[in-house]
Amino acid sequence: MRDREGARTGRPRRPRKDAVSAHEFPNLHLLDHPLIQHKLTIARRADTPTIQFRQLLKEISLLMGYEITRTLPLEYQAIETPLETMSAPVIQGKKVAIVAILRAGLGMTSGLHELMPSAREGHIGLYRDPETKRPVEYLVKLPEPEGRLFILVDPMLATGHSAAHAIDVLNRHGVPDSHIRFMALVTSPEGVAVLRETHPDVPVYAAALDRQLDDHAYIRPGLGDAGDRLFGTK
């Protein structure tokens, strides 16, 4: 039997056999909230249509956003309630910047904007060379970097080369690794290892660490090409 979102009900939870241990990756934070995992399972299904896949990316990103912003610093300001003056907490510093690695990263920005409507947004355009599997840069538009937390988003962390290159781009524009968080839905051991080696101070937040990369640099079991599924292209 399935519920209205398509998940099986009435059966005990089974351990995931297609995930690997995250213990060897100190830079990786796996977010195992039941709602995140439930929605990710629906997104993985081959028969999930584009409109639902797009909505799931938004919802998962919003839920993950709560965890990735947990350590934002607070300061206290005097405010007036209807009854009296009080000292109340507000987020300290400049507005957060959300940076999408194009094109699939665009599917994650709307959920984060729903959580943080005043967040700034930037874009880093990369495509993967089909022969070398290395990223090629074609566009960079970023907010003013000083004193700002940057959340870099891409649904898939596969080889890790695009993510590492995007972090290099942020570094070139004055953003230190200490001010960067990387967020993905699904990661591979190989991709997390690349970021651990190239940018060990950048934490990776993900909903899943899958088994491996295949010969075409796709994550297995994965969820397919996130960009194609998001935009209905092939």
C-alpha positions as CSV (number, residue, x, y, z in Angstrom):
1,M,0.0,0.0,0.0
2,R,1.2,3.5,-0.8
3,D,0.4,6.8,0.8
4,R,-0.6,9.9,-1.2
5,E,3.0,10.9,-1.8
6,G,3.8,7.4,-3.2
7,A,5.7,5.9,-0.2
8,R,5.0,2.4,1.0
9,T,3.2,2.2,4.3
10,G,2.6,-0.5,6.9
11,R,6.0,-2.1,6.6
12,P,9.0,-1.9,8.9
13,R,11.9,0.4,7.9
14,R,14.8,-1.4,6.3
15,P,18.4,-0.3,6.2
16,R,19.5,1.2,3.0
17,K,21.8,-1.2,1.1
18,D,22.9,1.3,-1.5
19,A,24.4,3.8,0.9
20,V,27.9,3.7,2.3
21,S,29.3,4.7,5.7
22,A,30.1,8.4,6.1
23,H,32.5,7.9,9.0
24,E,35.6,8.3,6.9
25,F,34.5,11.8,5.7
26,P,34.7,14.3,8.5
27,N,33.7,17.1,6.1
28,L,30.3,15.4,5.4
29,H,27.1,16.0,7.3
30,L,24.3,13.6,6.3
31,L,20.8,15.0,7.1
32,D,18.7,12.0,7.9
33,H,15.4,13.7,8.9
34,P,12.5,11.4,7.9
35,L,10.9,14.0,5.7
36,I,14.1,14.6,3.8
37,Q,14.6,10.9,3.2
38,H,11.0,10.3,2.3
39,K,11.0,13.0,-0.3
40,L,14.4,12.0,-1.7
41,T,13.1,8.4,-2.3
42,I,10.2,9.8,-4.4
43,A,12.7,12.0,-6.3
44,R,14.9,9.0,-7.1
45,R,12.1,7.0,-8.7
46,A,12.4,6.9,-12.5
47,D,8.6,7.4,-13.0
48,T,8.5,10.7,-11.0
49,P,7.4,13.4,-13.4
50,T,9.2,16.6,-14.0
51,I,6.7,18.8,-12.2
52,Q,6.9,16.6,-9.1
53,F,10.7,16.3,-9.2
54,R,11.0,20.1,-9.4
55,Q,8.7,20.5,-6.3
56,L,10.6,17.8,-4.4
57,L,13.9,19.6,-5.0
58,K,12.4,22.8,-3.6
59,E,10.9,21.0,-0.5
60,I,14.1,19.0,0.2
61,S,16.2,22.1,-0.1
62,L,14.0,24.1,2.3
63,L,14.2,21.3,4.9
64,M,18.0,21.0,4.5
65,G,18.2,24.8,4.8
66,Y,17.2,24.6,8.5
67,E,20.3,22.4,9.3
68,I,22.8,24.3,7.1
69,T,21.9,27.6,8.8
70,R,21.8,26.2,12.3
71,T,25.2,27.8,13.2
72,L,24.4,31.3,11.9
73,P,25.6,33.9,14.5
74,L,23.0,35.9,16.5
75,E,23.1,39.3,18.0
76,Y,20.5,41.1,20.2
77,Q,18.5,44.2,19.3
78,A,16.0,46.2,21.3
79,I,12.5,45.9,19.9
80,E,9.1,47.0,20.9
81,T,6.4,44.3,21.4
82,P,2.8,45.4,21.8
83,L,3.4,45.3,25.6
84,E,7.0,46.4,26.3
85,T,10.6,46.8,25.1
86,M,12.7,43.7,25.0
87,S,16.1,42.5,23.8
88,A,15.5,40.0,21.0
89,P,17.8,37.8,18.8
90,V,18.4,38.5,15.1
91,I,20.8,37.0,12.6
92,Q,24.1,38.9,12.8
93,G,26.0,40.2,9.7
94,K,25.1,40.5,6.0
95,K,22.4,38.6,4.3
96,V,23.3,35.0,3.3
97,A,24.3,34.4,-0.3
98,I,22.8,31.4,-2.2
99,V,25.0,30.4,-5.2
100,A,23.7,27.9,-7.7
101,I,26.0,25.8,-9.9
102,L,24.2,26.0,-13.2
103,R,22.0,24.6,-14.3
104,A,20.7,22.0,-11.9
105,G,21.5,24.1,-8.8
106,L,18.7,26.4,-9.8
107,G,16.3,23.8,-8.6
108,M,17.5,24.2,-5.0
109,T,17.4,28.0,-4.7
110,S,13.7,28.5,-4.5
111,G,13.4,26.4,-1.4
112,L,16.2,28.3,0.3
113,H,14.7,31.6,-0.7
114,E,11.4,30.5,0.9
115,L,13.3,30.0,4.1
116,M,15.4,33.2,3.7
117,P,13.5,35.6,1.4
118,S,16.1,38.4,1.6
119,A,19.1,36.1,0.8
120,R,21.2,37.3,-2.1
121,E,21.7,35.0,-5.1
122,G,24.7,34.2,-7.4
123,H,25.4,31.9,-10.3
124,I,28.4,29.9,-11.4
125,G,28.0,28.4,-14.9
126,L,29.9,25.2,-15.4
127,Y,29.5,22.3,-17.8
128,R,31.4,19.0,-17.8
129,D,33.6,18.2,-20.7
130,P,32.4,14.8,-22.0
131,E,35.9,13.6,-22.7
132,T,37.9,14.8,-19.6
133,K,34.9,14.9,-17.2
134,R,36.4,18.2,-16.0
135,P,34.4,21.4,-15.5
136,V,34.5,24.2,-18.0
137,E,33.5,27.7,-16.7
138,Y,31.3,30.0,-18.7
139,L,29.6,32.4,-16.3
140,V,30.2,34.0,-12.9
141,K,27.8,36.4,-11.2
142,L,28.2,36.8,-7.4
143,P,27.1,39.1,-4.6
144,E,29.5,41.3,-2.7
145,P,31.5,38.7,-0.6
146,E,32.8,40.5,2.5
147,G,31.2,39.3,5.7
148,R,28.7,37.0,4.1
149,L,28.0,33.3,4.4
150,F,27.8,31.6,0.9
151,I,25.7,28.5,0.5
152,L,26.8,26.7,-2.7
153,V,24.2,24.4,-4.1
154,D,24.1,21.5,-6.7
155,P,21.8,18.5,-6.4
156,M,24.6,16.0,-7.2
157,L,28.2,15.8,-5.9
158,A,29.6,13.2,-8.4
159,T,33.3,13.5,-9.3
160,G,33.6,16.6,-7.1
161,H,35.5,18.5,-9.7
162,S,32.7,21.0,-10.5
163,A,32.1,21.7,-6.8
164,A,35.9,22.1,-6.2
165,H,36.1,24.5,-9.2
166,A,33.1,26.5,-8.0
167,I,34.7,26.9,-4.6
168,D,37.9,28.0,-6.3
169,V,35.8,30.7,-8.1
170,L,34.4,31.9,-4.8
171,N,37.9,32.0,-3.3
172,R,39.1,34.1,-6.3
173,H,36.3,36.6,-5.5
174,G,37.3,37.0,-1.9
175,V,35.2,34.3,-0.2
176,P,37.3,32.2,2.2
177,D,36.5,28.5,2.7
178,S,35.4,29.3,6.3
179,H,32.5,31.3,4.8
180,I,31.3,28.5,2.4
181,R,28.9,25.6,2.9
182,F,28.2,23.1,0.1
183,M,24.8,21.5,-0.2
184,A,23.7,18.6,-2.3
185,L,21.0,16.0,-2.4
186,V,23.1,13.0,-3.3
187,T,26.9,12.6,-3.0
188,S,29.4,9.9,-4.0
189,P,32.4,8.8,-1.9
190,E,34.7,10.0,-4.7
191,G,33.2,13.5,-4.8
192,V,33.3,13.9,-1.0
193,A,36.9,12.8,-1.0
194,V,37.8,15.3,-3.7
195,L,36.4,18.2,-1.6
196,R,38.0,16.8,1.5
197,E,41.4,17.0,-0.3
198,T,40.9,20.3,-2.1
199,H,38.8,22.3,0.4
200,P,38.9,20.5,3.8
201,D,37.4,23.5,5.6
202,V,34.2,23.5,3.5
203,P,31.5,21.4,5.1
204,V,29.3,19.3,2.8
205,Y,25.7,18.9,3.7
206,A,23.8,16.1,1.9
207,A,20.8,13.9,2.1
208,A,22.6,10.8,0.9
209,L,26.0,9.2,0.4
210,D,25.5,6.7,-2.4
211,R,27.5,3.7,-3.3
212,Q,29.9,4.8,-6.2
213,L,30.4,6.5,-9.5
214,D,30.1,4.4,-12.7
215,D,32.3,4.6,-15.8
216,H,30.3,7.6,-17.1
217,A,30.7,9.5,-13.8
218,Y,27.1,9.0,-12.8
219,I,26.3,8.4,-9.1
220,R,24.9,4.9,-8.4
221,P,22.1,4.3,-7.5
222,G,21.6,8.1,-7.7
223,L,18.6,9.7,-9.3
224,G,19.7,10.2,-12.9
225,D,20.7,13.5,-14.4
226,A,19.2,16.1,-12.0
227,G,19.3,18.9,-14.6
228,D,17.4,16.9,-17.3
229,R,14.8,15.7,-14.7
230,L,14.4,19.3,-13.4
231,F,13.9,20.9,-16.8
232,G,12.4,18.0,-18.8
233,T,15.3,17.8,-21.2
234,K,17.6,15.0,-22.4
